Amino acid sequence: TPFMCELCCSQAEGHILTFDLANRCAMDAGAGSNRAVVVYMAQFDPGVSLGDRAGAQKDAKRLHGTLSRRGFEVELHSDLSGDEIYELFVQESRRPVKDCFLAVFSSHGEEDCVFGADGKPVRLSRIFAYFDNECMENKAKVFFIQACRGDALDDGVEVDSAGDATDCNFSLHLSAPVDTAVMYATPPGYGAFMSPLGSVFLQTFCTLLEDEAHQKLELTRLMTRLSHRVAYTFQAKGRELGGKKEMPCFLTRLTREVFLSSESEREAKTADL
């Protein structure tokens, strides 16, 4: 199935909600479950000059099944506006979580933003900053970003420098709180790929997480396997994009080991050992 590049062109200010953190976080210690939120854009509002994304729903459904089996409480949200995405994550950042909160964004995008169904940019740095609060203190925060970060395409050759297209946005990195990891489908400045069967990035992530051998890996090792699998096994097809590659990009501010498996699975493995 030929892949298409999710290239696109582009500040919504969401309504900041006020919470009593002492009350909302009182039951946080040892309570609740690991949670995952998947926000994906399959169709955009009429008049928005962004193409629909065949395959986004397949990614979301597979993520729901894969993460649920790993012990996550999973919610799917499709075709939200920019303001709705901001409001959703303000609320999610204040909800109790046991050990790990995981979020997936799947949309068209640029560096530091993904687009809502209304075409408005959602700044990732602002989303990350929401999780710098008492509720999420000492919790792992993991984000997966399936979106373009520019319009460059990867030819799969090594170069000493790719110029401005791959310059890192350090202000974006610093906006991620401690104990946060962000896995991007592509480096800064480059496009990501999607097909009607789903994205190579998220589909490969699910494949690895469904493999018993990879379920035991700590997150940083799992993400290394994900980068290797995408970089060395994927190659776009078609007359215009044939031969183009994709290389995920991992950012971590983790201070602890993170395992994307349920507590019961970890206890069973420990008992076996």
Protein Blocks (a to p, Z undefined) as FASTA:
>chain_A
ZZddfbdcdddddddddddfklmmmmmnopajddddddddfbdcehiacdcdehjlmmmm
mmmmmmmmnopacdddehiafklmmmmmmmmmmpccfkbccddddddddehiacdfkopa
cdfklmmmmmmcfklgoiacdddddddfbjbdcehiacfbgbjmloccfklmmmpcghia
cddfbdehiacdddfkbpfklmmmmmmmmpmklmmpcfklmmmmmmmmmmmmgccedjkl
goiacddddddfbfbdcddbdfklmmmmmmmZZ
